[in-house]
Each structure stands twice: as C-alpha cells, then as structure tokens.
Amino acid sequence: MGSSPILAGGGAGAGGWCRWRSHHSNGGGKNNSSSNKNMNNHNNEPCVLSSTFAYFLLSFVVLGSIGSLYARFMLSPNVRAGYTAVGCEDDNEGSWSIGVYYGDSPFSLKPIESMNVWKDKSAAWPVVNPVVTCASLSDAGFPSNFVADPFLYVQGDTLYLFYETKNPITMQGDIGVAQSTDKGATWEQLGIALDEDWHLSYPYVFEYNGNIYMMPEGSAKGELRLYRAINFPLTWTLDKVIMRKQLVDSFMIPHEGRFWLFGSDHSGIGTNTNGRLEIWHSDSPLSPFKPHKKNPIYNTDNRIAARNGGRPFVYNGNLYRIGQDSSETYGRRIRVFKVKVLTTDEYKEVEVPFGVEELIKGRNSWNGARSHHLDVQQVGPGEWIAVLDGDRVDSGHAVHRFILGSASVFAIATLVILVGMLLGAVKCIVPLSWCPHDTGKRSDTLLSWERSNLLSSKFRLFCSRLNRASSILHARIRPNTYIGTSILVLTIMLAVMLTCTGVMYIYGGSGAEQPYPLNGHYSQFTLLTMTYDARLWNLKMYVKHYSRCSSVREIVVVWNKGIPPETSEFDSAVPVRIRVEKENSLNNRFKMDRSIKTRAVLELDDDIMMTCDDVERGFRVWRENPDRIVGFYPRLVNGSPLRYRGEKHARKYNGYNMILTGAAFIDGQKAFERYWSNEAEVGRALVDSNFNCEDVLLNYLYANSSSSSVVEYVRPAWAVDTSKFSGVAISRNTQAHYGVRSNCLMKFADIYGSIAHRKLEFRRRKDGWDV
C-alpha cells in the first residue's frame, strides 16, 4: 500500500514554512529506507516551493510597491533641502540654523526679510533667514550637520559670528566662525576657530584689557576654560582653567564693579537638568571665582528657563538675562528676565515680554519647532542687531521617527500573517522544527537535554500551540462569509495605511517642506492668483495650503468678478491682499503691481494643488534662471499650421518650447513691463476678444526679447485640479480650448515671430527635476 502524504508536523499545525510534498513507496524495507531518504532530501527543499513563502513574497511585493508609489508621489525624501554632499545629515540633535534680526531696541527685533535687503550675486530678492546653515559650512569645505549657539563680536563695520557646528565625521561640536561686512546679510565662512578632543558649544566671546577671550562650553572635559585669541579670529590658546566643574552654557559679565559668572552644573546628585542656575563672582575674569551665597539660584523644573540662552544685555540701564525654556522639548523657546537685584548675597529677576513673534508656518519655518539662543548687541544709536538660532524639528525627532517607523513595520508583518491565516495560506506561524512533538525521532541525549531545559521546552510548546491557533482562526472566520470578508478587507486596508505611515516616518523625514538654498542664501516670492466669486471654495483651500510653504511672502488675489471676500475669511500664515479689478479681463493677471515686494512672482491658478516641495524646487530653478519662465506644465508648439497641444504631445517628441503660466515663476517687474508694453497692445486685444491665450502671449513676448531659451520645466511629484471637484473649471471643453489657442499661436507668430524652433529636451538639467 502506498504511504499517505507525510508532513513536517502533525495535526492542525500541518502546512509548514517548507511543506513536504506527497511521496509514494513501493513497499519493502529497502524501499522504505529509500523513501525516508527522499523525504529527508525534500525536507531541505528551497522555501520558494512553499505556498506560505509565495504568499509572503507576494505580500512583500504588493505592499512594497504601494510604499514606493506613496514615497514617489506623496513625500519629499529625507534630505536637507536637496543637499547631498558630506554634511547636513539627519541628526538626532536637530537641524539648527541661524538667522539675523534688526531693531531700534532689543524688544522690537524684526527678521532680515522685513528689511527688504536684495543681493543679486546670491540671487536673494530679498535675503531671508536663515543666513547661516549646515549647507553654508559644508559648501565652504567644513562639513556640518547643524549650526547653533551664535555669538556676535563687533569690530568696526565687520561682524564676526561664532557658533557651534556639529561635525558629521567626529560627531562632536566644534566652534566655527564667519564674518560679514554688510550688516549680516551675507556671511563668509572663515573656518573652525576651536577644535578640541571633546564636545564644544556656546562660544561666549568678549574683550577684556585689550585681549579677546572665548569661554566655550566644554562640560565633557569637566572644566570651564578661557581661551585668548593670538590671531583673531581663527587662532586661540588656552589662557586659564576658570573652574573644574561641568558647567554648561556659561557667560561672564561686568556689573557694578565685579565680574559675574552664570552657569549650570547638571552633574550633581539631585540636580534638575536645564532647571539649575548657579552664580559666581570675582574681581576680574582671570581671578578666582567665589560662589554666590544663594547657590543654587534655581534647582527646579525646566520651565523656569534657568539655563542660559545667550548673552545678557543692558538696555536703558537695566540688565537682562536670557534663558531657554525646555518644558515641551529641549530648547523650545527663549525667555527674557530683567535682573532686579544682583549682589553677593541676593539675586532677583522677573520675566519680561520678548518681542520676536513665533511664526505660524510650523515646521515649514526654519525655526518653527524651537529656538533656544539669542545674542543681541547695539551697533549704533537706536540700532540693534541680533542673531537667533532655530530648528524645524523637536529634540530626538530622528529617533522618534525611527521608532514609529519600526513599530509600523512590525504591525504590518503581524497583519500580513493574520491575513495569511484567514486565507489559509499561512498554516504554520513558526518553523515546525521548533515544536517539541513535530521534530521527528530524537536521541536520548536530546530528550534528556529538553527535560532539563525547562525554558526551551515551554518555548517549543508555545510555538506548537501558536501554530494550532492558525488553523483554529481559519476555521472560525471563513473568508467566504460576510463577516470574514469584512475582517479581511479591513485588515488589508489597515496594512496599506500602516505601510504608508511606515514609509512616511522612515523615508519622509520630518514632514517639514524646506526651501532650497542658492549660493548659501534663501529668498521669498509672491504668490499671485486670479479668480472670481464662484471659485471661493477653491481659493480658501488654496490659501490655507500655499501660505504654509516656506518661501511664500504674500498672496495676492486678483479679483475679476463678483463681491470680493474679506481677508479675515482666509486661514493664512502670510498676508493676503485682494486686488479688485474693474473689468473682467485675463490681462489683469499680469498687471503692474508696485506693492509686490519680491522680484519673483509665482503665477498659480487657484485650482492647482501641488506639494510645497514642488513649489520650492521650482523657485530654486527660477533663481538660477531669473530671465526665464520656469513652470510645471510644458507645452510643445509645432506643426504646420501651428497647433497647441498638451504635455502628452511634448513627451512624445521629447521636448517643449512653451510653459503654461498658470503655474510658473516669472520676474514680476520685467514680465509685467513686457506684457503692458506698446508692442504687446495688439496681443492684449486678442486676449480680450477670445478671453483666452494670455499665457501664450507672455511666452511669445519672452521669446521676442531674447534669442536664447526663455522657458524651463520642473516636474511636480503630483498636481490635482480641484475645479473638477467644485465644478467651476474655466475650460470644460479641452478640445475647444486648445483650438482657440491654436488660432492665437498663428496670429502671435505673425506678430512676434515663431517659437517652434526653440525646443528644449527633457532630462537636460543635472538636478533631474525635468524628467
């Protein structure tokens, strides 16, 4: 009699990760022996023959494809603004950078962008914060993951900036220095001023008796050291060990005939991290310091901002101390305290309001998550300058992201097994060789070892019961029933959602849409759209989304028809200005507007939704090519007669010569001047008569002004036309719309010359953004 199918395990646990196939014997001892050998050989078959393995492979491919598509179209990669060289790597301490502020007092500070400083060489119109970043140093040849703890030293018209820079190779802090000769608008990186074998930060720089000193934090060394410049600003020598204590974030100031040292020692038993403050006093910075009689001044929770957050300052005869509030996360915000009493016996301070406003763009702001250090100094009568550091992510965010991503992956694996159990594809959750009664014949020695090893025996018994649970679950919840189908669908949907969540945490970075620097500088643009009353729903969603993009300074709404809304109706992180037009004309889109404060203008229809990262990439490309129309929808105008067709046609012939200006960056001044010039008068009349073709006209005007290429394409990850949902699309009949534009093409070509020969190929640029 032929043998029954033999499985690597019995009972409900049958199936296995590597199932044995059915074998038939011809009877007889010799044949049986041969059969057993064959069975042993089949026990070593590759798992690819297993239905369970095939199920897991299919699950991996499907969920992996979903995760890849989600990452491709919905997420920006986990990088710092496209920076790929050594430096600016993901760091658990954060992504700190430094900004510059100005004011007529320390309590009326405004960021550099409010000063409307333009730097043509850096393509910053205007210059905006942050002015020093990890990329600033890395591009200059000094790799850095972040810059923080800024201190200024003013020497005539030259500003020197000292700061902590995180070296991505040694993973410790060094002291970097930069200089500026234009009041902080641009900075030249001079290099590393101080590099020790231990972590350095908080480079407090001051002058005493004709010498320049630096007192950085070096608590890892267990000493508070004072360095003296022997060749300022790059060469320093150890002058004195002030104190053999692990002091953090210390400063030293003269006050009423004595020198006062403020710092925090977190090394003692019973000290509260970031909640402790101690004071010492001396006759000079070089003399021994004595402790204040009330030490510790503070030893409480970190909400009191006891830990120093920068250089103290004197204003109107009063001394002010800066502290860092770490109650929500390390370095969440700075708080300012007015020192009421400072003697060897007493110390009193009260908190006062501080005038720097917190931005509401959240993580899309360079300091949207936290800001923990300020140095403000007077540089002239009624003229103050300050440097402030900021971060767009919380402390420990990288680890937090990894933990959540790993948890998502573990949950996905559990759900995949659960679905496999419901479908009957997974009949053995763990390898059957781990189960005590599924391992076949064993030697007396092995049995003796199992009896003596209680933990092993219990673990094998648990695995066996777990395997039986698979069949029990499959028997009780049938996939072909309503309840079984519902559970199966919900489980699969949850697995897909967790896949996207895991990809978001592991691959997608902090969730902050960062701007892209050019020559180490950032800038801003004005967002301009044209609409009317029937599209208010589109406009509100549009304003809420794009106002959070990092580089948007203002949103200008050209209102063509109907009763305009109040600006208070919009949820916006930037100012919204509604420009009401007297006539309903598409020419209004390019009307001169002297109130626009940026050179760059993004003309973007109110029914187009794309990611802020796509917008920021387009802005970067335009800043490299400010004489061009840089946009997101390419067109290829060709044929005889000329025909206007969509992006699919341009892709077919691998090139484009026109950019749809309903989603494009332009030089606001030059573009508007060209559009309203005398030579464009005939074209504007044609736009009014057709109520169409205004963007075609601008492309021809650009081409007419230059013999070189005047358009540039940036491909968005995705773009959605929201008018399809609201039912207020302007061009419902695409063919008729394209037909009108084809007629415009021929007329504009007769007036301004053809652009058919100005074809640019896709994949031409090195950044890969024009694929």
ZATOR-67070 format. One record per residue (C-alpha): z, y, x. Coordinates in steps of 0.001 Angstrom, whole numbers, padded with zeros to 6 digits, always signed. Example, Ala and Ser with C-alpha at 12.3 -4.5 7.8 and 13.67 -1.06 7.14 Angstrom:
% ZATOR-67070
+007800-004500+012300/+007140-001060+013670/
END
This chain:
% ZATOR-67070
+000000+000000+000000/-000855+003471+001285/+002006+005819+002036/+002945+008785-000101/+002435+012304+001223/+005130+012935+003779/+006543+016465+004051/+008599+018130+006731/+011638+018171+004490/+012562+016773+001140/+013376+017843-002358/+012842+021359-003610/+012511+022669-000086/+009198+020922+000466/+006268+023013+001480/+007458+024432+004756/+006143+027044+007071/+003840+024452+008668/+003233+021858+005985/+002289+018276+006917/-000831+017032+005261/-001119+013695+003397/-001757+010625+005571/-002549+007038+004642/-001663+004000+006699/-003435+000656+006745/-000136-001240+006743/+001480-003237+009529/+003897-002267+012189/+001316-001239+014716/-000494+000871+012172/+002777+002356+011024/+003608+003265+014558/+000216+004888+014928/+000737+006697+011668/+004077+008063+012837/+002447+009330+015992/-000225+011024+013947/+002450+012587+011802/+004211+013908+014859/+000968+015366+016058/+000381+017010+012709/+003877+018461+012877/+002581+020597+015726/-000479+021864+013837/-001049+025646+014100/+000575+027627+011321/-002804+029032+010402/-003307+025812+008390/-000265+026626+006272/-000677+028216+002849/+002555+030109+003497/+001186+031544+006715/-002042+032501+004959/-000036+034317+002277/+001945+036280+004862/-001237+037129+006761/-002908+038378+003576/+000177+040439+002677/+000204+041991+006137/-003481+042898+005921/-003219+044389+002422/-000040+046396+002982/-001190+047382+006459/-004445+048725+005008/-002535+050687+002371/-000242+052135+005028/-003190+053042+007255/-005022+054804+004436/-001855+056659+003461/-001353+057785+007055/-005005+058781+007417/-005326+060878+004305/-001811+061975+003405/+000096+062507+006639/-000161+064534+009780/+000517+062442+012884/+003934+062628+014504/+002956+065140+017193/+003916+068661+018100/+001012+070789+016867/-001621+068583+018451/-000078+068788+021926/-000925+065609+023834/-000071+066292+027498/+003271+065434+029113/+005920+067377+027249/+006679+068244+023637/+007590+064624+022976/+009638+063567+019977/+013241+064295+020935/+016367+063375+019021/+017945+066705+020029/+015235+068581+018150/+012170+070731+018726/+013810+074038+019636/+011743+077124+020465/+012423+080830+020998/+011498+083942+019013/+011745+087684+019660/+013242+090278+017299/+013449+094074+017308/+015594+096652+015529/+017297+100007+015694/+020646+098165+015727/+021872+094595+016252/+022285+094351+012484/+018734+095314+011498/+016641+092856+013501/+013094+092016+012420/+010759+089345+013873/+007893+090340+016120/+005318+089731+013380/+006719+092671+011435/+005837+094964+014362/+002105+094175+013975/+001523+093575+017695/-002043+092454+018483/-003031+090622+021655/-006763+089982+021858/-006560+087874+025015/-004270+085368+023357/-006167+085522+020032/-002937+086594+018327/-003702+089003+015460/-000817+089713+015146/+001601+087986+017531/+004203+085923+015646/+007239+083852+016521/+007953+081594+018281/+006855+083227+021541/+008157+080520+023908/+007876+076816+023089/+007755+073460+024841/+003978+073879+024981/+004375+077202+026818/+006109+075441+029700/+004126+072212+029592/+000828+074096+029737/+002164+076027+032740/+002924+072772+034578/+006629+072433+033758/+006912+069588+031220/+009384+070321+028443/+010468+068749+025176/+012101+071914+023869/+013482+075307+024908/+016793+076715+023664/+019836+078865+024544/+017857+082017+025508/+019431+084843+027544/+017751+088119+028471/+018061+090092+031683/+016549+093574+031537/+015244+095100+034762/+013447+098360+034048/+010390+097664+031899/+010450+093969+032754/+012271+091434+030644/+013425+088145+032138/+014167+085253+029824/+016429+082421+030971/+016738+079326+028808/+017490+075618+028702/+014440+073369+028952/+014622+069634+028266/+012761+067725+030966/+010965+064746+029310/+010991+062777+032575/+014635+063104+033648/+015780+063644+030022/+018223+066331+031123/+018394+070089+030719/+017189+072467+033438/+017183+076262+033494/+013734+077838+033102/+012739+081483+033435/+009877+083617+032131/+009053+087307+032359/+007439+089826+030039/+006054+093286+030748/+005066+094073+027149/+008493+094044+025476/+008466+090358+024728/+005072+089978+023069/+003770+087675+025796/+005635+085713+028440/+004593+084448+031855/+006328+081208+032781/+007740+081547+036299/+009170+078064+036618/+012502+076268+036929/+015259+078562+038171/+018002+075952+038453/+017852+072156+038560/+020920+070048+039296/+021621+066330+039097/+023389+066876+035788/+022521+068495+032472/+022357+072301+032443/+022140+074697+029491/+023410+078070+028216/+022318+080138+031296/+024551+083211+030896/+023157+085834+033309/+024946+089090+034196/+025277+091652+037000/+028409+092467+038992/+028805+094680+042053/+025060+094782+042723/+024602+090993+042511/+023050+088963+039730/+025026+085918+038638/+024321+082961+036395/+027041+080886+034747/+025292+077924+033098/+026978+075189+031146/+027342+072061+033290/+030102+070213+031495/+028623+066871+032585/+029721+067802+036117/+033227+068636+034871/+033074+072132+036398/+032263+075679+035360/+030108+077007+038205/+028994+080515+039113/+025623+080901+040873/+024365+084001+042681/+020702+084993+042960/+019437+085144+046534/+015801+085643+045500/+015807+086657+041843/+014821+085111+039501/+013938+081686+040954/+016369+081062+043830/+020117+080681+043290/+023062+079475+045335/+026460+078194+044287/+028907+081067+044753/+032107+079767+043200/+033578+076997+041078/+035385+079064+038475/+037215+076243+036769/+037333+072469+036966/+037091+071926+033230/+034337+070620+030989/+033674+073981+029380/+030650+074330+027106/+028763+077495+026111/+030891+079946+028112/+030429+083664+028662/+032270+086279+030703/+032583+089975+029733/+034464+093057+030964/+036728+094582+028325/+039400+097217+028734/+039844+096757+032485/+039822+092971+032605/+037280+090154+032609/+037463+087722+029741/+036103+084198+029746/+035363+082494+026421/+034506+078807+026242/+035148+075462+024572/+036644+072329+026081/+035880+069265+023969/+037193+066710+026461/+040868+066652+025490/+042546+064314+023045/+042827+065899+019613/+040102+068494+020170/+037602+069193+017425/+034013+069150+018629/+032316+072514+018029/+035546+073722+016429/+037507+074716+019549/+037666+078066+021356/+039715+078996+024415/+040063+082287+026314/+040965+083077+029925/+041344+086421+031714/+041088+087716+035271/+040732+090870+037350/+037129+090030+038304/+034563+087234+037870/+035465+085996+041364/+039248+085902+040901/+041318+083044+039436/+041437+082979+035636/+044618+082634+033607/+044731+081038+030158/+045361+083121+027079/+048822+082668+025642/+047416+081616+022265/+045109+078888+023642/+043507+077161+021938/+042460+080143+019873/+040785+077739+017460/+041004+073985+017144/+039770+073460+013637/+036697+072241+011774/+033291+073370+012990/+032662+075651+010002/+034674+078431+011622/+031925+078844+014261/+034423+078717+017110/+031810+077501+019603/+029943+080402+021194/+026371+081044+020117/+025164+083592+022652/+026062+086779+024489/+028636+089080+022858/+027530+092672+022324/+029059+096103+021907/+027893+098352+019081/+029456+101673+018053/+032358+100970+020393/+033170+097598+018832/+032932+094183+020467/+031207+091378+018561/+031257+087649+019292/+028507+085250+018183/+029472+081761+017052/+027497+078779+015850/+028188+077154+012515/+027658+073382+012778/+029124+072402+009428/+025933+070892+007945/+024199+069845+011144/+024602+070801+014784/+023615+074444+015286/+022798+075114+011625/+023226+078907+011821/+024876+081706+013778/+027728+083839+012534/+028875+087191+013929/+032527+088187+014367/+033990+091616+015054/+036769+091395+017643/+039731+093356+016287/+042328+092535+018979/+041794+091158+022486/+044843+091192+024771/+046551+088636+026976/+048904+087897+024071/+046778+088309+020935/+043267+087651+019645/+041926+088513+016215/+038371+088598+014857/+036763+088953+011439/+033339+087813+010320/+030767+090483+009523/+027363+090131+007805/+024398+089479+010056/+021021+090938+009167/+018478+088256+010169/+017079+086724+006984/+016660+082987+006654/+013050+082038+005951/+012250+080117+002788/+009299+078131+004125/+011787+075440+005080/+010613+073002+007724/+007269+074800+007886/+009085+077697+009565/+009709+077416+013287/+013441+077991+012630/+013535+076636+009106/+016222+073997+009697/+018616+075654+012132/+019195+078484+014592/+022215+078467+016907/+021850+081038+019687/+021294+084802+019888/+021173+087318+022724/+020720+090937+021651/+020590+093863+024070/+019986+097574+023870/+016927+098702+025848/+016850+102344+024795/+018316+104889+022360/+018178+103255+018933/+016109+100397+020391/+017388+096837+020497/+015669+093584+021401/+016917+090081+020695/+015928+086518+021446/+016838+083821+018965/+016240+080079+019147/+015314+077928+016186/+014359+074432+015151/+012422+072994+012233/+014352+069682+012131/+018012+068709+011993/+020004+067209+014832/+019391+063481+015212/+016342+063615+012985/+014275+061260+015161/+016926+058518+014993/+017452+059136+011281/+013713+058786+010720/+013558+055563+012741/+016477+054024+010841/+014938+054829+007456/+011551+053570+008594/+013038+050318+009893/+015003+049859+006670/+011773+050298+004718/+010048+047651+006830/+012929+045219+006255/+012831+045882+002497/+009055+045312+002466/+009473+041956+004202/+012082+040959+001615/+009796+041940-001263/+006850+040077+000269/+008972+036921+000427/+010129+037479-003149/+006544+037845-004414/+005575+034736-002472/+008410+032805-004097/+007342+033945-007569/+003738+032940-006892/+004791+029634-005334/+003147+030468-002023/+006486+030561-000208/+008334+027301-000740/+010450+027398+002379/+012055+030679+003390/+013303+029464+006770/+011881+026788+009113/+012888+023388+007785/+013967+022222+011227/+016989+024475+010788/+018220+022453+007796/+020597+019518+008592/+019075+016911+006276/+015463+017914+006958/+015280+017269+010670/+014480+013549+010614/+016214+010945+012771/+018635+012354+015326/+020583+010821+018166/+024293+010053+018030/+024861+012764+020631/+023170+015411+018436/+025136+014267+015374/+028366+014452+017355/+027481+017972+018508/+026750+019091+014950/+030081+017735+013733/+031914+019632+016471/+029893+022821+015923/+031124+023998+012508/+029198+027316+012615/+025867+025582+013302/+026470+023088+010532/+027299+025799+007989/+024273+027850+009027/+021937+024866+008597/+023470+024120+005209/+022952+027743+004172/+019275+027570+005209/+018819+024407+003178/+020297+025995+000061/+018217+029110+000589/+015073+027002+000630/+016045+025314-002634/+016575+028784-004167/+012873+029495-003663/+011783+026662-005950/+014536+027436-008462/+013362+031056-008709/+009737+029995-009094/+010729+027537-011827/+012757+030062-013827/+010442+033092-013543/+006912+031974-014291/+004163+034436-013225/+002042+033468-016254/+004686+034788-018686/+005101+038405-019797/+008457+038792-018055/+007219+037063-014917/+004080+039229-014768/+006132+042410-015275/+008562+041484-012498/+005669+040580-010216/+003819+043874-010837/+006957+045961-010388/+007810+044158-007166/+004311+044694-005771/+004394+048407-006735/+007768+048777-005041/+006401+047106-001898/+003467+049556-001850/+005806+052534-002294/+008072+051300+000486/+005029+050803+002719/+004072+054451+002283/+007690+055505+002797/+007994+053491+005982/+004742+054912+007358/+005906+058417+006465/+009152+058052+008414/+007753+056181+011410/+004346+057832+011771/+004524+061039+009762/+007054+062925+011825/+009485+065481+010473/+007398+066473+007466/+007011+069963+008871/+003479+071355+008896/+003386+073068+012268/+000952+075781+013365/-001370+075174+016291/-000912+077486+019304/-003788+079063+021197/-003074+080057+024801/+000596+079537+024007/+000616+082026+021136/+000780+081906+017366/-000609+084231+014738/-000948+084655+010969/-003684+085050+008380/-004050+086484+004894/-004902+084069+002092/-007336+085579-000419/-008486+084058-003692/-010431+085307-006691/-009591+084238-010230/-009106+085274-013853/-006706+084679-016746/-007969+081221-017826/-007097+079776-014406/-003457+080895-014223/-002206+077296-014140/-004309+076623-011036/-003129+079848-009434/+000599+079160-009842/+000315+075731-008221/-001927+077205-005516/+000540+079977-004613/+003543+077651-004536/+001798+075231-002195/+000000+077509+000258/+002771+080101+000567/+004767+077420+002432/+002099+076955+005100/+003374+078177+008459/+000774+080822+009271/+000261+082411+005847/+001471+086010+005898/+000411+087247+002470/-001510+086018-000551/-003977+088444-002111/-005218+087595-005604/-008454+089311-006630/-008109+089510-010419/-011540+089678-012011/-010898+089394-015734/-008084+089404-018295/-004491+090572-018221/-003036+090032-014737/+000293+088208-014333/+003417+089703-012807/+004128+088732-009231/+007569+087555-010370/+005840+084676-012188/+004968+083013-008876/+007156+080726-006790/+006102+082048-003407/+007562+082070+000094/+005397+085065+001093/+004478+088344-000610/+001863+088044-003374/-000353+091050-004106/-002605+091158-007168/-005670+093372-006775/-007062+094100-010233/-010816+094766-010304/-012593+096966-012846/-015699+094787-013057/-016063+091014-013173/-018196+090509-010084/-018313+087810-007419/-018919+090586-004907/-015262+091530-005320/-014365+088558-003160/-015492+090405-000033/-014467+093944-000937/-012921+096067+001819/-009109+095952+001684/-007289+098218+004111/-003919+096774+003086/-004640+093449+004786/-002573+093371+007992/-004219+090408+009734/-007605+090000+011337/-008000+086510+009928/-008655+086046+006218/-008851+082650+004574/-011106+082835+001526/-009931+079872-000529/-010750+079171-004159/-007713+078728-006369/-008823+075251-007474/-008916+073732-003965/-005797+071905-002787/-005520+070536+000747/-002723+069982+003237/-001169+072813+005209/-002045+070905+008373/-005741+071060+007472/-005415+074790+006948/-003604+075215+010273/-006295+073258+012124/-008974+075444+010604/-007051+078538+011663/-006841+077243+015233/-010604+076640+015373/-011323+080105+013938/-009100+081757+016546/-011240+080026+019176/-014386+081290+017411/-013462+084544+015606/-017106+085616+015353/-017930+082624+013103/-017346+081417+009580/-015007+078453+010004/-014638+076327+006906/-014082+072973+005284/-017280+072371+003261/-020514+072056+005297/-023999+072508+003872/-027437+071822+005333/-030162+074145+004097/-033595+072674+004808/-036809+071519+003193/-039921+073308+002041/-039209+075060-000176/-035596+075536+000907/-033063+073623-001155/-029308+073924-001464/-027578+070534-001380/-024046+069198-000828/-022167+067668+002076/-023652+064219+001485/-027076+065579+002396/-025678+067229+005528/-024072+063951+006579/-027322+062096+006044/-029106+064343+008516/-026031+064689+010802/-025822+068449+010810/-025042+071667+008971/-026107+075307+009128/-024015+076842+006366/-020321+076881+005392/-019069+077291+001834/-017000+080495+001942/-014870+079385-000978/-012830+077599+001703/-013411+079377+005009/-011823+081624+007630/-013544+084918+008404/-012870+088099+010336/-011829+090252+007384/-012895+093555+008893/-016313+092501+010191/-017197+090226+007270/-016342+092817+004628/-018195+095577+006510/-021318+093414+006711/-021123+092431+003080/-020863+096060+001912/-023403+097461+004356/-026629+099087+003199/-028701+096108+004346/-026728+093843+002001/-027260+096015-001088/-030237+094008-002354/-028333+090773-001803/-025293+092032-003718/-027518+092960-006647/-028931+089431-006644/-025367+088015-006668/-024515+090136-009721/-027672+089171-011584/-027080+085438-011017/-023275+085524-010982/-023631+083166-008018/-024617+082946-004336/-022054+085343-002823/-021130+082831-000113/-024807+082125+000611/-025323+085848+001141/-022436+086095+003603/-023834+083179+005635/-027186+084954+005890/-025532+088225+006869/-023621+086458+009649/-026793+084745+010859/-028702+088030+010737/-026132+089647+013059/-026321+087030+015822/-028874+084792+017488/-026275+082087+018229/-024393+079757+015916/-022237+081522+013364/-020625+078644+011445/-018075+075989+012360/-016842+072998+010368/-013363+071447+010170/-012987+068279+008142/-009910+068173+005888/-007950+064948+005519/-008360+065315+001762/-009116+068025-000770/-008606+068000-004546/-010414+070154-007102/-007623+070991-009570/-010028+072647-012016/-011128+069138-013005/-007661+068639-014496/-007332+072055-016126/-010898+072143-017489/-011681+075627-016147/-014256+074805-013490/-016734+077633-012960/-019656+075353-012147/-019609+072457-014607/-023300+071582-014141/-023691+070887-010436/-027466+070481-010505/-027994+073766-012340/-025544+075470-009988/-027411+074138-006938/-030719+075160-008489/-029631+078796-008747/-028511+078705-005145/-031809+077242-004011/-033577+080232-005578/-031149+082548-003774/-031895+080792-000479/-035582+081565-000614/-035014+085201-001529/-032361+085715+001146/-034610+084011+003718/-037374+086512+002919/-034951+089421+003344/-032736+088335+006255/-034648+085542+007971/-034273+081769+007828/-031211+079824+008947/-032826+076387+008558/-033321+076052+012329/-029649+076755+013172/-028404+073230+012762/-025114+072122+014334/-024302+068427+014648/-021091+066781+013516/-018759+065369+016219/-019761+068168+018542/-016312+069524+019399/-013786+067901+021733/-010899+068261+019280/-012511+065664+016984/-011830+067776+013887/-015508+067979+012907/-016154+064264+012363/
END
